[in-house]
Amino acid sequence: MNENELVARLRQRDPRALQYFHTQYHDRIFAVARRLVRDDWDAEEVVQDVYWTVHRKIDLFNGTSAFWSWCFRVTENAAKMKIRKYKRYPTPVENDTLAALSHDSSPDDLGSRPDRQLAYKETLASIEDFLASSDEMNRQVYMLMDVVGMEKEEVAEKLDLTIPALKARLHRIRYALREHLGSAA
């Protein structure tokens, strides 16, 4: 079966075409994934993600490039998402302070301990400095989502963003804020 026929049959959701895709492309997809994630188990998970993505999104393949080129890019993206999952780490801020910040508490609500009040003020000042140095769109995304607590659909509509773009911006600004708070400590 040639590439054009394979793509046409995949678009028709033909299970034999998916099986053919598996047998013909497995080794190449695995090699690309293995090169990026450097672990056989993770590479196999990436391969499964690629199969699922190809099955769901075959209609997005526009045919301007070779089918393998598109599959290669899908594989790279799936592997990068797998790697990104391992790079996540918790926010380096004490739980008391986070709770106080998210509930708009004043330093007096943190108890009579001066060290807790000082930590609160320093964290708040650091967050304010970070937001002041951020661009306007990112500042609005962060304030509306994490401070005001609006739903993502509302924020996306208000800021004229797609939901995936909003999520990406929110992820990047949260990550940058964690980095900023970690370096300020």
N, C-alpha and C positions, 0 to 999 in steps of 0.2 A: 504494500500500500504506500503510495507516495504522500508527501506532506500535505498537499492540498486535499486529497481524499481523507486523510486522517483528521485534519481540522474540520472538514465538513461533517464527518461522522461524529466527531466529538461534540460539535454544536448540536447535533441531533440527539445527543445523550445516549449514543450507542454503547452498550457495555463492552462489546467486543473491541471497539475502538479504544476504549480506556485500557483494556487488557493489552492490546497491541502497543499502546503508548507506554505502558508499564514495562513490557519486555524489551522494547527498542530503546527506551531512554533512561531506564533505571541506572545503569552503570555510569552514564555521563552525569546525570543529576547527582548521584551519590558522590562522584569524584569532585564535583564543584563544591558540594556541601561539606564534604570531609576536609577539603583544603581550607575552608573558612572556619568551621567549628572545631576541627582537630580532635574529634571524638566520634567513634563509630555509632554509639547510641544516639547522640545528638544529630549526627548526619542522617541516620535513618528517620528520626522525627522530622527533620527538614524535608526529606524525600516525601514523606507522607503529607506534609503540609503543601508541598508542590503539587502532588497529585490532586489534592482537594482543591487547591487554588485553580489549577488548570481546568478541572471539572466545572467549577462554579463560574469562572471568569473567561472561558474560552471565547465568548462573544466579544470580549475586549481586544482580542487579537485582530489587528486590522490588516495583516498581510503585507505591510510595506517592508517588512524584514523577514528573514527566514524564521520558521517556526521554532527551530532550536535556539535562535537568538533571544526570542521572547521567553522561552522556557529557562534559558540561562539567567536572564534578568529576574524572573520569578524566583528562581533558586537562590540567587544572591540576596534578594530581599528577604526571603524566608530565613536564610542563614543569619543575616544581620539582625533580624528580629530575635532570633534565638540567642545570639550573643548579647544583645541589648538587655535581655531578661536577666542575665547574670551580673550585669553592671549596676543593678538597682541596689540601693542601700537605704537604711532608715534615715529620717530627718534628724540631724544632730542637735535637737532642741529638747529640753526636758519636757516630759508630759504635762506637768503642772503649768508650765509657761504656755505650752501650746493650747491647753484647755482654756487658760485665762485669755489668751489672744483671740481664740475663736469665739468666746462668749463675751467679748468686749468688756472684760473686767478691768477694773482700775487696780493699780498697784496695792491699794489698801485691802483689796479682797484676797491678796496672796498671803495674808497673815501678818503677824507683827514682826517677822524676821526681816531685818534690813537686807540680808544677803539675797533673799528671794525677791524683794522689791527691786533691788539693784539689778539683778539678773533680768527681771522683766523689763525694766527701763532700757537696759543695754540691748536686749533682743529687739525690742520695739524700735529703738533708734536705728539699729542695723537694718531692719526690714524697711523702715522709712527711707534710709539712705539708698538702699538697693532700688526701691521703687522710684525714687527721684531720678536715679541714673538710667532707668529703663525707658524705652520708647513709649509713647503715649498709648498705642494699641495694646502692647503687652501689659502696661499698668492697668488699663481698663479691664482687660480679660481677667487679670488676677483679682482686682478689687471686686468685680461683679460676681465672679465664681467663688472665690475663697473667703472673701470678707463679707459681702452682702448675702451670698448664698443663693444666687439666682440659678435657675435650671439652665442647662447648656443650650436648649432650644431657644429660650428667651434671649440669652446673651448672643447667640449666633445671629438671631434676627436683628437685635439691637445694633450690633457692630457690623452687620452685613458680611458675615463670614459663613463658610460652610461648617458643619459640625466637625468633620475631620480636621479642618484648618484650625478651628477653635481648640480642639483637643491637643493638637500638635503644639500650638502656642502655649497652652496651659502647661503641658508637660515640660516644654523648654524653660518656661519661666520658673516653674517649681524646682527644676533641676538646678538652674542658675542660682536661685535663692538658697537652696541647700548648700551649694558650693560657696556662696558668699557667707552664709552663716558659719560654715565650717572653717573658712579662712579667717573669720573675725574672732573665732574663739581662741 
